[in-house]
Amino acid sequence: MPSHPKDRPAEPADPFQMLAGGVEGDPLLMLDCVVEEYARMGLEADEIVALFEDPQFLATHGLRSLFGVEATRERVLSVLSRCGILRVTASAAPPTAPFPCKRS
């Protein structure tokens, strides 16, 4: 029986594969938290829903399998209507002339 990666030392040939496992808790709360996290990263509703459709994202895809396509989309939209999507605009001020040096 293979050991869990956290229980064995790292070896040069170790592929460091990610292993997923279930955890106890409220899956609806998890869905809400995941959506809020992606919204704070600036993702739009369609981008977040796409993460739930991609089987390579085990947690989000698992939640979609649990709740169904339409219920997941509705929940994403509901969470976004409550928390919004973070928007950031960065701008740089034009350089200013250096302060004149006063010599005494």
Secondary structure, DSSP 8 states (H G I E B T S, - for coil): ----GGGS---TT-----------S-HHHHHHHHHHHHHHTT--HHHHHHHHH-TTSHHHHHHHHHH-HHHHHHHHHHHHHHH---------------------
